[in-house]
């Protein structure tokens, strides 16, 4: 029998067999560590209440095993429905923001209205999921272009994530528990969760089977489906209701589990499921298998603390998203907004004067940040007697915020002009996350926080991220939305790596968590000097690239016609972006949207030419982070909100507005 005549499932089923064998082996290993195999059946039916091993086996191990199957099946089914309804192979609860909305709603209810979680937990999750999904559709517009829809979902997810991180920081007494829950933990203490989820999954599966034929007709154009007596709008609404309800039930049960809904339908296709009915049957099985294996890997990871299963799925799912982006070259793209303007005159008649006024405003704001604040006696100006002592505390923070903001602002302008994508920024493309991952990996390898080593590690992480993005993009200005999705996938993977470290018991974790949220409270004179040096070098070198930055937004072909090799320009600009961003990330952490906001603020102020926009972006970025740092240490004194987290919380709604405006 030739390969051409072998059925698709037979050709592609062997990876599934290997995964099942691996999951069975790990499960047997886990069970054997709790209880000898000869006692497994007795412990299942009538556990000895005096034997801790049998109690753990019956009330912790078996419920966790069952919940991994049920949650995986639910996510696989939800992902299949989302992808069919939206005709988008990248759609799933995580990439659409559905899970993030449900998670944020539950976190807010748990902190401010805990009684709701006792009586209406799934209702709260469903409300949050529905609102987030509706926001994504509102941002994406009526056409629902695949990549635009996913970008809208990721923007909503980032916004919800920033709000959730702020909640975690403001409620330190619940920080560990809330962080673990938000990361997706399958730890169980009984059968209640599994028994509650089982009928919901059964009802959803029945509804999906009943909707299979109408959903299959959506593969036709809307006119063709309507000609067969189908209402496309009602069918999509029904399918979305089932998928959103399943996603909310999953988040209410175990928190956010990412990428299983993306991987399971793809695995079903690889195993030969071609029709929608086949995928509805196969994807839940694939999802159950994938989450089962991921949870077993999480339990056997060589770390002191247990890694949330959602972290493992993020680590495995982000590379899958990258692979799908590479394997789906014909995925229809849609512009997220107009590309940066072609070379034109600035609307400002006197850009130099406006930049000078902006610099004066920045210096005045810096003076206020240094000399005015809130203390035990309330709001006051610093007295001459207290000035030397307070300057030692405040000056490094102010300098770090100014320098980091200027670097991120200029880096955002560089990236937007390099890629032709107005949504590009160090935070959105994963460059800041790559820099932070370099620091996290260094933390695993060596003790302490050596300034030189951390700067080198952060620079290496940022450069590696940019290099991967360059390989994915293949050429500048080609498929900018695909590049942005790749950057978000890398950022997700890096966040998973950081979560692995945070799950441990390293004594440096508290400081690392504060740094990752953008706190400048630990900034010293050395860190401030490094950040200032990076900003100074970038200010000195970036203007030399002004001609390149005027030409690159035109596209690859016009750039070559004007004598510029886009690839060489990219390679030359890589270190100019990576090294300063690494220094800025060390100063302020990876969590902020300054690199996205500052270039648009400069453009809205009328600066469209490359050099004036670079300088205006530096001023805007510095002012944003300076204001965020000052507000963070004064709003809820004596407690502090990290500047990077506050900037990200403010930047999330700005991101939503920007995507809506550029639709």
C-alpha positions in Angstrom: 0.0 0.0 0.0 1.5 3.3 -1.0 1.5 6.5 1.1 -1.1 8.0 -1.2 -3.6 5.2 -0.4 -3.0 5.1 3.3 -5.9 6.9 5.1 -5.0 10.2 6.7 -5.7 9.0 10.2 -3.4 6.1 9.7 -0.6 8.3 8.4 -0.9 10.9 11.1 -2.2 8.9 14.1 1.1 7.7 15.4 1.9 11.0 17.2 -1.3 10.7 19.1 -0.4 7.2 20.1 2.9 8.3 21.4 1.3 11.1 23.4 -1.2 8.7 24.9 1.6 6.4 25.9 3.6 9.3 27.4 0.6 10.5 29.3 -0.2 7.0 30.6 3.4 6.5 31.8 3.5 9.9 33.6 0.1 9.2 35.2 1.2 5.8 36.4 4.4 7.4 37.8 2.3 10.0 39.6 -0.1 7.5 41.0 2.7 5.2 42.1 4.3 8.0 44.2 1.1 8.3 46.1 0.0 4.7 46.5 1.3 1.2 45.5 -0.5 -0.1 42.4 -2.1 -2.9 44.3 -4.2 -0.4 46.3 -5.4 1.7 43.4 -8.7 -0.1 43.0 -9.5 -0.4 46.7 -8.7 3.3 47.1 -11.1 4.2 44.2 -14.1 2.4 45.6 -13.6 2.5 49.4 -10.5 4.4 50.5 -9.1 3.7 54.0 -9.8 7.0 55.8 -6.7 6.3 58.0 -4.4 6.1 55.1 -3.2 9.5 53.7 -2.0 8.0 50.5 -5.4 6.5 49.7 -7.1 9.8 50.6 -4.8 11.8 48.3 -5.3 9.2 45.5 -9.1 9.3 45.7 -9.8 12.9 46.5 -6.8 14.7 44.8 -5.2 12.6 42.1 -8.3 11.1 40.5 -10.3 14.4 40.5 -7.4 16.2 39.0 -7.0 13.6 36.3 -10.7 13.8 35.5 -10.7 17.6 35.4 -7.8 17.6 33.0 -9.8 15.5 30.6 -13.0 17.5 31.0 -11.3 20.9 30.7 -9.2 19.8 27.7 -12.3 18.5 26.0 -14.3 21.7 26.7 -11.5 23.9 25.3 -11.1 21.7 22.2 -14.8 21.9 21.5 -14.9 25.7 22.1 -11.9 26.2 19.9 -13.4 24.2 17.1 -16.7 26.2 17.2 -14.8 29.5 17.4 -12.7 28.6 14.4 -15.7 27.4 12.4 -17.9 30.4 13.2 -15.2 32.9 12.4 -13.5 30.9 9.6 -10.3 31.7 11.4 -7.7 28.9 12.3 -6.2 31.1 15.0 -9.4 31.7 17.0 -9.7 30.2 20.5 -10.8 31.5 23.9 -7.3 32.9 24.7 -6.5 34.6 21.4 -10.1 36.2 21.3 -9.8 37.6 24.8 -12.8 35.5 26.1 -10.8 33.8 28.8 -9.1 37.0 29.9 -12.4 38.7 30.3 -13.8 35.9 32.4 -10.7 35.8 34.6 -10.7 39.5 35.2 -14.4 39.4 36.2 -13.9 36.6 38.6 -10.8 38.3 40.1 -12.8 41.5 40.7 -15.7 39.6 42.2 -13.4 37.6 44.5 -11.8 40.8 45.8 -14.8 43.1 46.0 -18.0 41.0 46.0 -16.9 37.5 47.2 -20.6 36.5 47.9 -21.1 36.4 44.1 -18.6 33.6 43.8 -20.6 31.4 46.2 -23.9 31.7 44.3 -23.1 32.9 40.8 -19.5 32.1 39.9 -20.3 30.9 36.4 -22.6 33.8 35.9 -19.8 36.3 36.7 -17.4 34.5 34.4 -20.0 34.4 31.6 -20.6 38.1 32.0 -16.9 38.9 31.8 -16.4 36.6 28.9 -19.3 38.0 27.0 -18.3 41.6 27.5 -14.7 40.9 26.4 -15.8 39.0 23.3 -18.3 41.7 22.4 -15.5 44.3 22.8 -13.3 42.2 20.4 -16.0 42.1 17.8 -16.7 45.8 18.2 -13.0 46.6 17.6 -12.6 44.2 14.7 -15.5 45.6 12.7 -18.1 43.9 10.6 -15.6 42.2 8.2 -14.1 40.1 10.9 -10.8 39.7 9.0 -8.9 36.9 10.7 -5.7 38.7 11.8 -7.5 41.9 12.7 -9.9 39.8 14.9 -7.0 38.1 16.6 -5.2 41.4 17.2 -8.3 42.8 18.8 -8.5 39.8 21.0 -4.9 40.0 22.1 -5.3 43.7 22.8 -8.3 43.0 25.0 -6.3 40.2 26.7 -3.4 42.5 27.4 -5.7 45.1 28.8 -7.4 42.6 31.1 -4.0 41.2 32.1 -2.8 44.7 33.1 -5.9 45.2 35.2 -5.5 41.8 36.8 -1.8 42.5 37.6 -2.9 45.7 39.2 -5.4 43.9 41.3 -2.7 41.4 42.4 -0.4 44.2 43.4 -3.0 46.1 45.3 -4.0 43.0 47.3 -0.7 41.6 48.4 -2.3 39.3 51.0 -3.9 37.4 48.1 -1.0 37.8 45.7 0.2 34.2 45.5 -3.2 32.6 45.5 -4.6 35.0 42.8 -1.5 34.6 40.7 -1.6 30.8 40.7 -5.4 30.8 40.0 -5.0 33.3 37.1 -2.3 31.0 35.6 -4.7 28.1 35.5 -4.3 25.5 38.2 -5.9 22.0 38.0 -5.3 21.2 41.7 -8.5 19.6 43.1 -9.7 18.6 46.6 -12.7 16.6 45.6 -15.1 15.6 42.9 -17.4 18.7 43.0 -15.7 20.6 40.2 -15.6 17.7 37.8 -19.2 16.7 38.6 -20.4 20.2 38.0 -18.5 20.6 34.7 -19.5 17.2 33.2 -23.2 18.0 32.5 -22.3 21.4 31.1 -19.9 19.8 28.7 -22.5 17.2 27.7 -25.1 19.9 27.0 -22.5 21.9 25.0 -21.5 18.8 23.0 -25.2 18.1 22.2 -25.8 21.7 21.1 -22.6 21.5 18.9 -23.9 18.3 17.3 -27.2 19.9 16.5 -25.5 23.0 15.1 -23.0 21.0 13.0 -24.9 21.2 9.7 -25.8 25.0 10.0 -22.2 25.8 11.1 -20.8 23.7 8.2 -22.8 25.9 5.8 -21.0 28.9 7.1 -18.0 27.7 5.0 -20.0 29.1 2.0 -20.3 32.8 1.6 -23.1 34.4 3.5 -25.2 34.8 0.3 -24.8 31.1 -0.5 -25.8 30.1 3.0 -28.8 32.4 3.0 -29.8 30.9 -0.4 -30.1 27.6 1.4 -32.4 29.0 4.0 -29.8 29.6 6.7 -29.5 32.8 8.7 -25.7 33.4 9.0 -26.1 36.0 11.7 -28.3 33.8 13.9 -26.1 30.7 13.3 -23.0 32.6 14.3 -24.6 34.0 17.4 -25.8 30.5 18.4 -22.3 29.0 17.9 -20.6 31.9 19.7 -23.0 31.5 22.6 -22.0 27.8 23.0 -18.3 28.6 22.7 -18.4 31.6 25.1 -20.4 29.6 27.6 -17.9 26.7 27.5 -15.0 29.1 27.9 -16.6 30.8 30.9 -17.3 27.5 32.6 -13.7 26.5 32.2 -12.3 29.7 33.6 -14.8 29.5 36.5 -13.6 26.0 37.3 -9.8 26.2 37.0 -8.8 29.7 35.8 -7.3 30.6 32.4 -5.8 27.7 30.4 -4.4 29.0 27.1 -3.8 27.6 23.7 -5.5 24.2 24.1 -8.4 25.5 22.1 -5.9 26.4 19.4 -3.9 23.2 19.4 -6.8 20.7 19.7 -8.6 21.5 16.4 -5.2 21.6 14.6 -4.3 18.2 16.0 -7.7 16.9 14.9 -7.1 18.0 11.4 -3.6 16.4 11.4 -5.2 13.2 12.5 -7.5 13.2 9.5 -10.7 15.0 10.7 -11.8 16.9 7.7 -15.5 17.6 8.1 -16.9 19.7 10.9 -18.7 16.7 12.4 -15.4 14.8 12.5 -13.7 17.8 14.1 -16.4 18.2 16.7 -15.9 14.6 17.7 -12.1 14.6 17.5 -11.1 18.0 18.8 -12.4 17.3 22.4 -10.5 14.1 22.5 -7.3 15.9 21.3 -7.8 18.6 23.8 -8.3 16.1 26.6 -5.1 14.3 25.7 -3.1 17.5 25.4 -4.2 19.0 28.7 -3.8 15.6 30.4 -0.2 15.4 29.2 0.5 19.1 30.0 -0.8 18.6 33.6 1.4 15.5 34.1 4.4 17.4 32.9 3.6 20.3 35.3 3.4 17.8 38.2 6.8 16.3 37.3 8.6 19.6 36.5 11.9 19.8 38.5 11.0 22.9 40.6 10.4 23.4 44.3 6.9 24.9 43.8 4.3 23.4 41.5 4.0 25.1 38.1 0.4 26.0 37.2 -0.8 23.9 34.3 -1.8 27.0 32.4 1.8 28.1 32.4 2.8 24.8 30.7 0.1 25.2 28.1 1.4 28.7 27.4 4.9 27.5 27.0 3.8 24.8 24.6 1.1 26.8 22.8 3.0 29.9 21.9 5.5 28.0 19.7 2.4 26.3 18.1 1.0 29.8 17.2 4.3 30.6 15.7 4.2 27.4 13.7 0.7 28.1 12.5 1.7 31.6 11.4 4.5 30.0 9.3 2.3 27.3 7.9 -0.6 29.5 7.0 0.9 31.9 4.4 -2.4 32.4 2.7 -4.2 33.6 5.8 -6.1 36.7 4.8 -4.6 39.8 6.3 -6.2 43.1 7.0 -4.6 46.3 7.9 -4.8 47.3 11.6 -4.4 50.8 10.6 -2.7 53.0 8.1 1.0 52.6 7.9 3.1 55.4 9.0 2.9 58.3 6.6 5.2 58.6 3.7 7.8 61.3 3.9 5.9 64.6 4.2 6.1 67.9 5.8 5.3 68.2 9.4 2.1 70.0 10.2 3.9 72.1 12.8 5.4 75.2 11.3 8.1 75.4 14.0 8.9 71.9 15.1 12.1 73.1 16.8 10.1 75.6 19.0 7.6 72.9 19.9 10.3 70.5 20.9 11.9 73.2 23.0 8.6 73.8 24.7 8.1 70.1 25.3 11.6 69.9 26.8 10.8 72.8 29.1 7.6 71.0 30.2 9.5 67.8 30.9 12.1 69.6 33.0 9.3 71.4 35.0 7.6 68.0 35.5 10.9 66.5 36.7 11.3 69.3 39.2 7.8 68.7 40.5 8.5 65.0 40.8 11.6 65.6 42.8 10.4 68.4 45.1 6.7 67.8 45.6 5.0 64.8 46.9 3.0 63.1 49.6 4.3 62.2 53.0 3.2 61.4 56.5 2.2 65.1 56.9 0.2 65.1 53.6 1.1 67.0 50.4 4.1 69.2 50.7 7.2 70.7 49.0 10.5 69.4 50.1 12.2 71.6 52.6 15.8 72.7 52.2 16.8 70.5 55.2 15.3 67.4 53.8 16.4 68.0 50.2 19.7 66.1 50.3 18.2 63.0 51.8 15.2 62.9 49.6 17.2 63.5 46.5 19.2 60.4 47.2 15.9 58.4 47.2 14.0 60.2 44.4 16.7 61.2 41.9 17.5 57.7 40.8 13.8 56.9 40.3 13.2 60.1 38.3 16.3 59.6 36.1 15.4 56.0 35.5 11.8 56.9 34.6 12.9 59.7 32.3 15.6 57.6 30.5 13.4 54.5 30.2 10.5 56.5 28.8 12.7 58.3 26.3 14.2 55.0 25.1 10.8 53.2 24.8 9.3 56.2 22.9 12.2 56.2 20.4 12.2 52.4 20.1 8.4 52.5 19.3 9.0 55.0 16.6 11.8 53.0 15.1 9.8 49.8 15.2 6.7 51.3 13.7 8.7 52.8 10.8 10.8 49.6 10.3 7.7 47.3 10.1 5.2 49.7 8.6 2.8 48.8 11.4 1.4 51.5 13.7 0.7 48.9 16.4 4.4 47.9 16.7 6.2 48.6 20.0 8.8 46.9 22.2 6.0 45.6 24.4 3.7 44.4 21.6 6.5 42.6 19.6 7.8 40.8 22.7 11.1 42.6 22.8 10.7 43.9 26.4 9.5 40.4 27.4 12.6 38.9 25.6 14.8 41.2 27.6 13.1 40.3 30.9 13.5 36.6 30.0 17.2 37.0 29.6 17.3 38.3 33.1 15.1 35.5 34.4 17.3 32.9 32.8 20.4 34.6 34.3 18.7 34.4 37.6 18.3 30.7 37.3 22.0 30.3 36.4 23.8 32.5 38.8 23.0 34.1 42.2 22.7 37.8 42.7 21.8 40.7 40.5 25.1 41.8 38.9 24.4 45.0 36.9 26.8 44.2 34.0 25.6 40.6 33.7 21.9 41.5 33.8 22.4 44.2 31.1 24.2 41.6 28.9 21.5 39.0 29.5 18.7 41.5 28.8 20.4 42.7 25.6 20.9 39.1 24.5 17.2 38.3 25.1 16.0 41.4 23.2 18.4 40.7 20.3 17.3 37.1 20.1 13.6 38.2 20.0 14.3 40.7 17.2 16.2 38.1 15.3 13.3 35.6 15.5 10.9 38.3 14.4 13.2 39.1 11.4 13.2 35.5 10.4 9.4 35.3 10.6 8.9 38.5 8.7 11.4 37.5 6.1 11.5 41.0 4.7 10.6 44.4 6.1 7.0 45.7 5.7 5.8 42.3 4.6 2.7 41.1 6.5 3.0 43.5 9.4 0.0 41.9 11.2 1.7 38.5 11.0 4.8 40.0 12.6 2.7 41.5 15.4 1.0 38.2 16.1 4.4 36.5 16.2 5.7 39.1 18.7 2.7 38.5 21.0 3.3 34.7 20.8 6.9 35.2 21.8 5.8 37.5 24.7 3.3 34.9 25.9 6.1 32.2 25.8 8.4 34.5 27.7 5.8 35.2 30.3 5.4 31.5 30.8 9.1 31.1 31.4 8.9 33.9 34.0 6.0 32.2 35.7 8.0 29.0 36.0 10.6 31.0 38.0 8.0 32.8 40.0 6.5 29.4 41.0 9.8 28.5 42.8 10.9 29.4 46.3 14.0 31.5 45.3 14.4 34.4 47.8 14.8 36.8 44.9 11.3 36.1 43.5 9.8 39.1 45.5 12.2 41.5 44.0 11.8 39.9 40.6 8.0 40.2 40.8 8.3 43.9 41.7 10.7 44.6 38.9 8.5 42.7 36.3 5.6 44.9 37.3 7.6 48.0 36.5 8.7 49.3 40.0 11.4 51.8 40.2 11.6 51.6 44.0 14.8 49.5 43.8 16.5 51.9 41.3 19.9 53.0 42.4 22.5 55.4 41.1 24.1 52.7 39.0 20.9 51.6 37.3 19.9 55.2 36.7 23.3 55.9 35.1 23.0 52.9 32.8 19.5 53.9 31.7 20.6 57.5 31.1 23.6 56.3 29.1 21.4 54.1 26.9 19.0 57.0 26.3 21.9 59.4 25.5 23.5 56.9 23.0 20.1 56.3 21.4 19.5 60.1 21.1 22.9 60.5 19.5 22.7 57.6 17.0 19.0 57.4 16.1 19.1 60.7 14.1 21.7 59.1 11.8 19.1 56.7 10.6 16.5 59.4 9.7 16.8 58.7 5.9 16.2 55.0 6.4 13.2 55.7 8.6 11.7 58.0 5.9 12.1 55.3 3.3 11.3 52.0 5.1 7.5 52.8 5.6 7.1 53.0 1.8 7.7 49.2 1.4 10.4 46.9 0.3 10.2 47.6 -3.5 10.2 51.4 -3.3 13.1 51.2 -0.7 15.2 49.2 -3.1 14.4 51.6 -5.9 15.7 54.4 -3.8 18.9 52.5 -3.1 18.2 51.1 0.3 18.4 47.4 1.1 15.6 46.8 3.7 17.2 43.7 5.1 20.6 45.4 5.7 18.8 48.4 7.2 16.9 46.0 9.6 20.1 44.3 10.6 21.8 47.7 11.3 18.8 48.9 13.3 18.5 45.7 15.4 21.1 46.6 18.0 20.0 50.2 18.1 16.6 49.0 19.3 17.6 46.0 21.3 20.4 47.2 23.6 18.7 50.5 24.8 15.3 48.6 25.2 17.2 46.1 27.4 18.5 48.9 29.5 15.1 50.5 29.8 13.5 47.1 30.7 16.1 46.7 33.5 15.1 50.2 34.8 11.3 50.0 34.5 10.4 46.3 33.9 8.7 44.8 30.8 5.1 45.9 31.6 4.1 49.2 29.9 2.7 50.5 26.7 4.9 53.6 26.5 6.6 52.4 23.3 3.2 52.3 21.7 1.7 55.5 23.1 4.5 57.9 22.7 4.9 57.7 18.8 1.2 58.2 18.4 1.2 61.1 20.7 4.0 62.7 18.7 2.1 62.0 15.5 -1.1 63.5 16.9 1.0 66.6 17.8 1.9 67.0 14.2 5.3 65.4 14.0 5.4 63.2 10.9 9.0 63.4 9.7 11.3 60.8 11.1 13.7 63.0 13.1 11.2 65.3 14.7 9.0 62.3 15.5 11.9 60.5 17.2 12.6 63.5 19.4 9.0 64.2 20.2 8.4 60.5 21.0 11.4 60.6 23.4 9.9 63.6 25.2 6.4 62.0 25.3 7.7 58.7 26.6 9.8 60.3 29.3 6.8 62.4 30.4 4.5 59.4 30.5 6.8 57.3 32.7 7.7 60.3 34.9 4.1 61.0 35.6 3.3 57.3 36.1 6.2 57.1 38.6 5.1 60.2 40.5 1.4 59.1 40.6 2.4 55.6 41.6 4.2 56.7 44.7 1.7 59.4 45.8 -1.8 58.2 44.9 -2.2 55.6 47.6 0.6 56.6 49.9 2.2 54.9 51.9 1.7 52.1 49.4 3.1 52.3 45.9 1.9 51.3 42.4 4.8 50.5 40.1 5.2 53.0 37.3 5.3 50.4 34.5 2.1 48.7 35.8 0.3 52.1 36.1 1.4 53.1 32.6 0.2 49.7 31.2 -3.1 50.1 33.0 -3.6 53.5 31.4 -2.2 52.3 28.1 -4.6 49.4 27.8 -7.7 51.6 27.1 -5.5 53.7 24.8 -4.7 50.6 22.9 -8.4 49.8 22.5 -9.1 53.3 21.4 -6.3 53.3 18.9 -7.4 50.0 17.4 -11.0 51.2 17.1 -9.9 54.5 15.6 -7.6 52.8 13.0 -10.2 50.1 12.0 
